[in-house]
């Protein structure tokens, strides 16, 4: 996948409950079953529900993110830029928005988001 | 203990006259011997001594024999025997036998004494055989007349002693019963006539022949005096016997005439002993029994007359009450008859109802039997249902196990599809990373992923269906178990219903039998009640007739009372006389 300033090619559309988000396909090393240590993307949306049985783990090189469902979207999509006031939201992981499958999807950086959520989990445990 | 005063020494007194008779005959015999026999010289003294010795000895022996035959009488006289009726009756029997005893003793002693004297005389002296034989003939000829005389002389004393026994306490009827009647008067009179005729004939003939020979011999004319003396003695004895016979016969006849005259005058209750012999004794006993029977009959007539008088008086006093009571009874019976008719109607209705109830009981019994058969069939069906439910439950359990196995297989397939989905997802991702080169790969991977997801959806659907099947089988198992329990409960209820119906059948059977018995009994009761009604009608008619008869009896009662009083007065007059 190649990410330019205005176009992305290859995203993974993820669903967390009724919410949605998208990550760049190039950030995903592989898709696995949840390992129990990786953070759940539901926290991003302040969801406290338990992880579904058919959840998937998007493996990153150093971390991972658990989502409810996902699909690979190979089309070239226009990436809408994030306003300056929102760049540092969610640990600066928000990269922009894409229009796919008739919906608007926020595109996040998987490593950044994993770190952000992992840090939140560590602070919560502490 | 003192004896009966009237019986003291009566035994000796009773037989004393036999001694007189013996010596009378002995006198005749001695006179005959002196007049008729030719004594050899020097033998008269020996003859006289022998006659005296034998006479005394034989007389003593005969007296002892006679006294032994009167031991009860002597015991009563000297007090050694109590004067009880049995002893007195035995004494009466001894006394009545005494004349015959004297007859036999005198006959034997006189005849035997003559023969013994002749025998001893021939031994002691030289006596011709013809003389000895004539001495023996003398005894045989004189003995019957002497014995008859002794017998006849005893009867008057026997009568005296019998009267003494009655005076001592022997009932007259018991006296007649103790001494049996002997109908021997005719042979006795023949015997007496023969003896009284033959004895003088024999003696006089012998004497005549003997003295006639002597008279025809020279110097024998003066010897007729002994013949005349002998003839006089014999005639005297015959005359005495004849007088005794007349006395023996006439005295009891006269007393019997008095007794019959007394009875003819109605003087009962004064039973008298009339001593007599032979037929006279039997006639006296018969008259005594007749008097006893007449007295008893007279007493019964008096009692009956008294009872009739008393009853007639009571009847007279109660006839009014009887009439009113009969009328009241008639009214009461009329009411009772009406009640009996009502009872008969009720009995018929009861019998009809009992018949209906009996039929209903029989129908109940049939219905109960049919119900029991149905309950038995129901119990069998419930058992079959239970077995079917149990088989269903077993099948459902087996189905549940199979479904679980299918579920495990589906889980396995679902796991494979899940991994396939992951693999396809990763393949699609990798194809996407490869850019335009991997686009075809990504499409295939995407398609595989869709297949995997389809499989997973299908397995999820199957899992859901399996879950539903599991729930359904669990529900079926529970329902089947509940059905088994219900069938068990139903079978138990059916069994109890069967048992209850069996008892109902038993009770209905008993009830049917009882109702049949009740129906039969009520039928009989109905018949009995009908008979009662008929009987009550008869009784009512009889009672009315009795009331009518009571009214008519009142008019005839006066006549009956008059006749009864006359009868009572007549009977009492007879008794008093």
Interface residues (C-beta under 8 A of the other chain):
Chain A: X1 X9 X10 X12 X25 X26 X28 X30 X31 X32 X33 X54 X56 X70 X72 X74
Chain B: X418 X422 X425 X426 X428 X429 X431 X432 X433 X435 X439 X442 X446 X456
